[in-house]
Structure formats: structure tokens, C-alpha cells
Amino acid sequence: MKQYLLSVMIDGTATDPQETEQTFGAVDAFNAELQSSGAWVFAGGLHPPSSATVVRGLGGKVVTTDGPYAETKEYLGGLWVIQAADLDAALEWAGKGTLACGAPVEVRPFEDLPED
């Protein structure tokens, strides 16, 4: 089976605590469905971009800076890595994921690893 990255794109607007709690419950149920189906590989939510540290190699030296790499309204808020038979199956999972988390989900296949 091929693996796909399902990226959750967040716009950074605040939601009320009750709505957030409902979203967490829906995402937990979606995660459980992924796990029971065998499609689950990995998932995780991320802290906001303000918590990021950017690491760059410049002229043979490593330089770190605080803050996000890109200043943007929307940002990666979380992700799932799933395995699915094909893109159509991955898109079905993404449809369930977007309904659970209430945010857009981008689907991207991982590159195939070279055969040994």
C-alpha cells in the first residue's frame, strides 16, 4: 500500500472552548477509525508557528532563528500519515478527516522508495 500525508491547514482564528472540545472528540473518533481499519501510520497536532525554530545551513555553518519559516495566515496545524490502496481511498479518508477537524486537509502521496 502507498502512504499519504494528510496535512491539516489551520487559519489561526480562535474558536470557543466548547467547539474545540467537540473537534477534539471528533478527531479522536476519526483516529480510532483509522487505527481499526489498518490505515493508521502516524498522526499528530502541532503547536502554532510562533513556537517554531528555523534551522538553516549557511556557508557551512548552522544558524537558528525564532519563529515560523514563512509568514502566512494559514499554516500546518497537524497531520496524519496513512496507508491506502490508491489516491481515491486516501481522498475518502481526507474527506472524513476534514469533517472531523473542521479544517481543509491537503493530500500528498509519499515518493516510492527505490527497490533494493
C-alpha positions as CSV (number, residue, x, y, z in Angstrom):
1,M,0.0,0.0,0.0
2,K,1.1,3.5,-0.7
3,Q,1.5,6.1,2.1
4,Y,-0.1,9.5,2.0
5,L,0.3,12.7,4.1
6,L,-2.9,14.3,5.1
7,S,-2.0,17.9,6.2
8,V,-4.4,19.9,8.2
9,M,-4.3,23.6,7.3
10,I,-5.3,26.0,10.1
11,D,-6.1,29.6,9.6
12,G,-5.2,30.7,13.2
13,T,-8.6,32.1,14.1
14,A,-9.6,31.4,17.7
15,T,-12.5,29.1,18.4
16,D,-14.6,28.8,21.6
17,P,-13.5,26.1,24.1
18,Q,-16.7,24.1,23.6
19,E,-16.2,24.0,19.9
20,T,-12.5,23.0,20.4
21,E,-13.6,20.2,22.7
22,Q,-16.1,18.9,20.2
23,T,-13.4,19.0,17.5
24,F,-11.0,17.0,19.6
25,G,-13.7,14.4,20.2
26,A,-14.5,14.1,16.5
27,V,-10.7,13.8,15.7
28,D,-10.3,11.1,18.4
29,A,-13.1,9.1,16.8
30,F,-11.6,9.6,13.3
31,N,-8.2,8.4,14.7
32,A,-9.8,5.3,16.2
33,E,-11.5,4.5,12.8
34,L,-8.1,4.9,11.0
35,Q,-6.5,2.6,13.5
36,S,-9.1,-0.1,13.4
37,S,-9.1,-0.1,9.6
38,G,-5.3,-0.6,9.5
39,A,-4.8,2.7,7.6
40,W,-3.2,4.5,10.5
41,V,0.6,5.0,10.4
42,F,1.1,8.2,12.4
43,A,-0.7,11.4,13.4
44,G,0.0,14.5,15.5
45,G,-1.1,18.0,16.1
46,L,1.3,20.9,16.2
47,H,1.8,24.0,18.3
48,P,1.3,27.3,16.5
49,P,4.1,28.7,14.2
50,S,5.2,31.1,16.9
51,S,6.7,28.1,18.7
52,A,8.9,27.2,15.7
53,T,12.7,27.4,15.4
54,V,14.1,27.6,11.9
55,V,17.5,25.8,11.3
56,R,19.5,26.8,8.2
57,G,22.8,25.8,6.8
58,L,24.5,29.0,5.6
59,G,28.1,28.9,4.3
60,G,28.9,25.7,6.2
61,K,27.5,27.0,9.5
62,V,24.2,26.2,11.2
63,V,22.1,29.2,12.0
64,T,18.9,29.1,14.1
65,T,16.2,31.8,14.3
66,D,13.0,32.0,16.3
67,G,9.6,32.0,14.6
68,P,8.0,30.5,11.6
69,Y,9.8,29.9,8.3
70,A,7.1,31.7,6.4
71,E,4.8,34.4,7.5
72,T,1.4,33.3,6.3
73,K,-2.2,33.4,7.5
74,E,-2.7,29.6,7.1
75,Y,-0.3,27.1,8.5
76,L,0.2,23.4,9.1
77,G,-1.7,22.6,12.3
78,G,-1.4,18.8,12.3
79,L,-1.1,15.8,10.1
80,W,-1.9,12.2,9.5
81,V,0.3,9.7,7.7
82,I,-1.9,6.9,6.4
83,Q,-1.6,4.0,4.1
84,A,-4.2,3.5,1.4
85,A,-4.6,1.3,-1.7
86,D,-4.7,4.4,-4.0
87,L,-5.4,8.1,-4.2
88,D,-9.2,7.7,-4.2
89,A,-9.0,5.8,-0.9
90,A,-6.7,8.4,0.6
91,L,-9.2,11.1,-0.6
92,E,-12.0,9.3,1.2
93,W,-10.0,9.3,4.4
94,A,-9.2,13.0,3.9
95,G,-12.9,13.7,3.5
96,K,-13.6,12.1,6.9
97,G,-10.7,13.9,8.4
98,T,-11.8,17.4,7.2
99,L,-15.3,16.8,8.6
100,A,-13.7,15.7,11.9
101,C,-11.3,18.6,12.3
102,G,-13.3,21.3,10.6
103,A,-10.3,22.5,8.5
104,P,-9.0,21.9,5.0
105,V,-6.9,18.7,4.5
106,E,-4.3,18.5,1.8
107,V,-3.5,15.0,0.4
108,R,0.0,14.2,-0.9
109,P,1.5,10.9,-1.7
110,F,4.9,9.9,-0.5
111,E,7.5,9.2,-3.1
112,D,8.1,5.5,-3.7
113,L,11.3,4.1,-2.2
114,P,13.7,2.5,-4.6
115,E,13.7,-1.2,-4.7
116,D,16.8,-3.0,-3.2
